[in-house]
Amino acid sequence: MGDHVHRFAAGQRSELTTTKPRVSQIDETGVTAPAFRVVVLTLLAVDGVLSAIGGALLLPSYIGAIPFPISALISGLVNAALVWATQLWTTSVRFAALPLWTWLATVAAMCLGGPGHDIIFGGRGLMAYSPLLLLVLGAGPPFWVLLRHRAAR
């Protein structure tokens, strides 16, 4: 037949049927590219900051006349999910706690007065203890996830 005919029969061209992605974040060893890993860890740390802001600003929620600070528990569950997701991207426990550290730093910054001496945490009764409540309920679940991960290693 000559040199112009391909040596494979029709439909058996392996280079046309493989499903390799064009641009991959995973190199040939199966390890995620370091730049992509840094981007994901940075986004998870920013999510820790957003969790702290949301938890603190929604803390003075009420059901009728009764204070109902459910956002502290929701913030803690979100932080636990962030720490768990960070553990999938790193093997270091220090880096796995990155969303928790950014959350704690944000809560600490919000405990300080603003430029006009504005305060975020304040109130009477149960709301006077809102920073403590946010710290316990917001940092407890992710700390428990970190301890479980450390014990499993």
N, C-alpha and C positions, 0 to 999 in steps of 0.2 A: 504494500500500500504506500509506502514512502515515509518520509520524516515528518510530514505535516499532520499526521493523524496521531492523537494522543494515545499512549499505551494502555490507559484504563478504558473500560467499557463505559457506556453512557450511564450516568447516575452514580458512578463510583469514584468521584473526585473528592477525596477527603479534605482538601483545602477549602472546598466550598461548603462543606457540611459541618465543620467544627463550629462550636459556639463560644469562641473566645471573645471577651469584651475588648473593645478598641482601646479605651483608656481605663486602666485598672488602678485602684488604690492599693492593690495587693501585689507585692513583687513575686518573683518566681519561687521563693522559699515559703510562701504562704503567710508572711508577716505583713501587717499593715504598714504602709509608708509612714515614716516619722512625722512628716509635715501634716498629714491628715489626722494623725493621732493627736498632735498638738492643737489643731483646730477643734476637734471634738472635745478635748479636755477643757479648752478655754470656754467653749459654749456651755459645758456642764457647770463650770465655775460661775459663769454669768447667770445661769439658771438658779444657782444658789442665792445670788444677790436678789434676783427677782422674787424668789420665794420668801426671803426675809422682808422685802418691801411689802409684798402682798399680805403676808401674815401680820405684820405690824399695823398696816393701815386698816385692815378689816377686823382687827382685834376688838375694838369697841362696838361689836354688833350686839343688838338687843332683840329679844323676842318679847314684845310688849314692853313691860317695865323691867324685865329681868335681863341682866347682862348674860350674853351667851357667846363666850370667846372660842368658838369652834375653829376659827382660822389658825389658832396655835397648833391644834392637832392636825389640821390639814397641811400646814406648813411642815410639820414633822414627818408626815407620811410622804410628802413630796420630796423632802430631803433624803429620806430613806431610799426612795426610788432613784434619786440622783446619785447617791453613793453606790447603790447596787449597779447602776449603769456605768459609773466610772470604774468599778472593779472589772468590768468586761473589757475595758480599754487599757488597763495598766496592771502590772503585777505588784507594784509597790503600795503598801498600805498608806503611806504618806500621801501619795498622789490620789489614792482612792478617797481620801478624806477631803480633797480639794473643795467640793461643793459645801461641805460642812464648815470648813475654815472661812470661806467667803461669806457664808450665811452668818457665822458668829461675828465676823468683822463688821458686817453691815448692821447687825443688831446693836453691836457696841457703839457704832457711829451714830445710830439713831437714839441712843440713850443720852448723848450729849445735846446740849441746847443748840439751836440754830443761830443764825446771825441776829435775829431779833428776839433771842431768848425764847423761841418757840420750842415746844416739847411735843413729842409724838406720844409718849407713854405718860398717862396721867389720869387721874380720876379719883373717885371715892369708892370705898367698899372693895369689892373684888377687883375693880379696875386699877386700884392702887398697886396691886401685885401683878399687873399685866406683864412687866418685863421678866419677872421671875417665872411666871406661867409660860410665857413664850419661850424662854430658855429651856425649861424642863421639857415641855411638850414638843418643842421644835428640834432640840438636839438629842433627845432620848432615843427615838427610833433609829436615826442614822448611826448613832454610837453603837446601838445594839447590832445593827447590820455589820458594822466594822468588826465588832468583837466576834460575831459568828464566822465571818470570813477569815479572821486571824486564827480562830480555833480549828477551822476546817483545814488549814494549811498544814 
